[in-house]
Amino acid sequence: MKKKNKINKQKEKSNTVEKIFFIPLFTRFKAFIIDSFLITIPILYIVIYLIIGSLQEFAKQRSFAWSLIIITHLIIIVLFWIRTSQTPGLKAYNLYLVNNTTNNKISPVQALFRYFCMAFTMLTFLLLFMPFFRKDKKTFYDILSRTSLIYQK
């Protein structure tokens, strides 16, 4: 009888979904730095020197130039999240952005919402420190958009 109970408990454990490991903040930061250099910096360069023409013109047309940069960045990042669940920075560390409930790719609406929540978090600055006070290390935009970063081999 005891052996059967032990075998049944082992089967139950094997049928459960694998626990999602919480990604260390330093790993998330390194992925962000890679994305900055591979996505954001080229956008800045293209807008400043190829579209606007020079830094002097950029200073004169600041609002137009920054709107071009932000819109282009939004489109590229959201497309990465929707199509592959990874940006180049996330790919470098085998991280995937998934929906909390299904553990699948996020929807386009969810990706847009996450991007705007992320922008709001960076503008408020204080919300950037939220993961330091949470056990699961989730950011403000992860909580609101119901997304998670997971590690996958």
Backbone torsions as a table, in degrees:
resi	resn	phi	psi	omega
1	MET	NA	-43.3	-178.3
2	LYS	-65.5	-36.7	179.5
3	LYS	-64.5	-40.8	179.8
4	LYS	-63.4	-42.5	178.1
5	ASN	-62.5	-40.3	-180.0
6	LYS	-65.6	-42.3	177.9
7	ILE	-64.5	-41.9	178.7
8	ASN	-63.0	-39.7	178.7
9	LYS	-65.6	-37.9	178.2
10	GLN	-66.0	-39.3	177.5
11	LYS	-63.6	-41.2	178.9
12	GLU	-62.4	-40.7	179.3
13	LYS	-64.5	-38.4	-178.5
14	SER	-72.6	-22.9	179.9
15	ASN	-83.3	-14.4	-178.5
16	THR	-74.9	155.4	179.9
17	VAL	-72.8	142.7	178.9
18	GLU	-61.3	141.9	179.3
19	LYS	-70.6	135.7	178.0
20	ILE	-79.4	126.1	178.5
21	PHE	-85.2	136.8	-178.3
22	PHE	-81.4	132.0	-173.9
23	ILE	-78.9	130.0	177.7
24	PRO	-59.6	147.0	-177.6
25	LEU	-63.1	-33.7	-179.9
26	PHE	-65.7	-36.3	176.8
27	THR	-65.9	-42.4	177.0
28	ARG	-61.6	-40.3	179.8
29	PHE	-65.2	-41.7	178.7
30	LYS	-63.7	-39.6	176.9
31	ALA	-63.6	-39.4	177.3
32	PHE	-62.5	-42.1	179.8
33	ILE	-63.3	-42.8	178.2
34	ILE	-61.9	-44.0	178.0
35	ASP	-62.5	-37.1	178.8
36	SER	-61.8	-44.3	-178.0
37	PHE	-75.7	-32.5	-176.9
38	LEU	-91.4	-20.5	-177.9
39	ILE	-117.8	-55.8	-171.8
40	THR	-69.8	-46.9	-178.1
41	ILE	-61.3	-45.3	176.1
42	PRO	-61.3	-36.5	177.3
43	ILE	-62.7	-45.6	178.5
44	LEU	-57.9	-47.3	-178.5
45	TYR	-61.2	-47.1	-178.9
46	ILE	-61.6	-45.0	-179.4
47	VAL	-66.7	-46.2	-175.5
48	ILE	-66.8	-49.3	-170.4
49	TYR	-97.9	-30.6	-178.0
50	LEU	-94.9	-37.3	-177.8
51	ILE	-91.4	-53.1	-177.8
52	ILE	-78.6	-43.2	175.6
53	GLY	118.8	-41.3	-179.0
54	SER	-162.4	169.2	177.7
55	LEU	-66.9	-32.6	179.0
56	GLN	-65.4	-44.1	177.1
57	GLU	-67.3	-36.2	176.8
58	PHE	-59.8	-42.3	178.9
59	ALA	-64.3	-35.3	179.7
60	LYS	-73.3	-37.3	-176.6
61	GLN	-109.8	44.3	-172.9
62	ARG	-56.1	-48.0	-176.0
63	SER	-66.4	-40.9	177.8
64	PHE	-64.6	-44.8	-178.2
65	ALA	-64.6	-45.6	179.9
66	TRP	-66.5	-33.7	177.0
67	SER	-66.1	-38.5	175.3
68	LEU	-62.0	-43.7	-179.3
69	ILE	-63.3	-47.4	-177.2
70	ILE	-66.4	-43.9	-179.6
71	ILE	-64.7	-42.6	178.4
72	THR	-64.0	-44.0	178.3
73	HIS	-61.1	-45.1	178.8
74	LEU	-57.3	-48.6	-177.5
75	ILE	-62.0	-46.6	-177.2
76	ILE	-65.5	-48.1	-177.9
77	ILE	-64.5	-45.5	-179.4
78	VAL	-63.7	-39.5	176.6
79	LEU	-63.2	-41.3	175.3
80	PHE	-59.4	-46.6	-178.7
81	TRP	-62.9	-40.8	-176.8
82	ILE	-73.3	-46.2	-173.9
83	ARG	-76.6	-45.8	-172.7
84	THR	-120.0	-5.1	-175.2
85	SER	62.7	16.1	-178.5
86	GLN	-145.3	142.5	165.1
87	THR	-97.0	172.0	177.8
88	PRO	-57.2	-36.0	178.0
89	GLY	-66.3	-41.7	177.7
90	LEU	-66.4	-38.7	180.0
91	LYS	-63.6	-35.6	-179.5
92	ALA	-61.6	-26.8	-178.7
93	TYR	-114.1	16.5	179.5
94	ASN	55.6	41.3	178.3
95	LEU	-103.5	145.2	178.7
96	TYR	-128.0	141.3	175.1
97	LEU	-94.2	119.5	-176.3
98	VAL	-130.4	161.6	173.6
99	ASN	-73.0	136.3	-179.4
100	ASN	-60.4	-40.4	-172.9
101	THR	-80.6	-36.3	-174.8
102	THR	-106.0	-15.6	-173.3
103	ASN	58.1	27.2	175.8
104	ASN	-111.9	-176.8	177.7
105	LYS	-58.0	153.5	178.8
106	ILE	-85.8	157.5	-179.5
107	SER	-80.5	162.3	177.9
108	PRO	-59.2	-39.6	178.6
109	VAL	-65.2	-41.9	178.7
110	GLN	-64.4	-38.8	178.9
111	ALA	-65.8	-44.6	177.6
112	LEU	-62.7	-44.2	179.6
113	PHE	-62.2	-41.6	179.3
114	ARG	-63.6	-40.9	179.6
115	TYR	-62.8	-45.4	-179.7
116	PHE	-67.5	-36.7	175.9
117	CYS	-65.8	-36.9	178.5
118	MET	-66.3	-42.1	177.6
119	ALA	-62.9	-42.1	177.8
120	PHE	-62.3	-40.9	178.9
121	THR	-61.7	-43.0	-179.2
122	MET	-70.2	-32.0	178.3
123	LEU	-71.7	-36.5	-178.8
124	THR	-79.3	-22.2	176.7
125	PHE	66.7	-45.2	-178.8
126	LEU	-64.8	-32.8	179.9
127	LEU	-68.8	-15.8	176.5
128	LEU	-64.3	-23.9	-177.4
129	PHE	-88.9	-3.1	-178.6
130	MET	-54.7	-43.6	-178.0
131	PRO	-61.8	-24.3	179.7
132	PHE	-69.0	-20.5	-177.1
133	PHE	-106.1	3.2	-179.9
134	ARG	-112.4	142.7	179.1
135	LYS	-68.1	-37.1	-177.9
136	ASP	-83.3	-2.8	176.7
137	LYS	61.4	25.7	178.9
138	LYS	-79.5	144.2	178.0
139	THR	-87.2	169.1	179.3
140	PHE	-58.8	-43.6	-177.5
141	TYR	-73.4	-27.5	173.9
142	ASP	-66.8	-40.4	-178.6
143	ILE	-67.6	-49.2	-177.5
144	LEU	-67.2	-38.7	-177.4
145	SER	-88.0	-2.3	180.0
146	ARG	56.8	49.3	177.8
147	THR	-121.9	162.9	176.7
148	SER	-143.3	150.7	169.1
149	LEU	-97.2	129.6	178.4
150	ILE	-124.0	154.3	176.6
151	TYR	-96.5	134.4	178.7
152	GLN	-138.9	129.7	-178.5
153	LYS	-72.9	NA	NA
